[in-house]
Amino acid sequence: MVSALVNLLDSADYMVSLKAMDALLVVCALPDGEAAANAAEGTDLAEVVGNRLAALYDAIPQVACFIKSRARNSTEIEPLS
């Protein structure tokens, strides 16, 4: 069941993909440890979720980060390298 739902995640139909995500949340929330192990180890669920998270992370725009310098006046900031 988990494998079928994972395959439906990449559906071109948004509603099918959304329903597959909802069903995966329900299935993966079941308290049976054996079912959880099967979902994680016996299917591509971990790889698919990991790839989706990595793609979302890569889509975050990079913003220059600044910190207050302890060596200088506390009102000055310098970019992190």
C-alpha positions, -999 to +999 in steps of 0.1 A: +000+000+000+028+024+009+046+017-024+014+024-044+009+057-025+046+067-031+041+060-068+011+083-068+030+112-053+044+121-087+010+121-104+004+150-128-030+153-113-027+176-082-057+160-064-043+125-068-009+136-055-026+154-025-048+124-017-017+102-018+001+125+006-029+125+030-031+087+029+006+084+035+003+105+066-025+083+079-006+050+071+027+062+085+010+074+117-002+039+126+013+028+159+024-007+146+062-007+147+064-035+121+043-016+097+065+015+102+097-005+096+082-020+064+072+015+052+107+029+059+128-001+048+106-020+023+096+009+000+110+040-016+092+063+010+124+075+027+141+083-006+111+100-021+105+121+010+142+129+013+144+140-023+114+162-019+128+178+012+162+184-005+144+200-035+124+223-013+156+232+007+175+240-025+146+262-036+150+285-006+166+317-018+200+323-002+202+354+020+234+370+032+237+363+069+251+388+093+263+386+129+274+411+154+312+412+157+325+408+192+358+424+182+343+456+170+317+480+183+285+460+189+266+483+165+286+472+136+279+440+117+299+420+092+288+393+067+296+357+074+320+342+049 
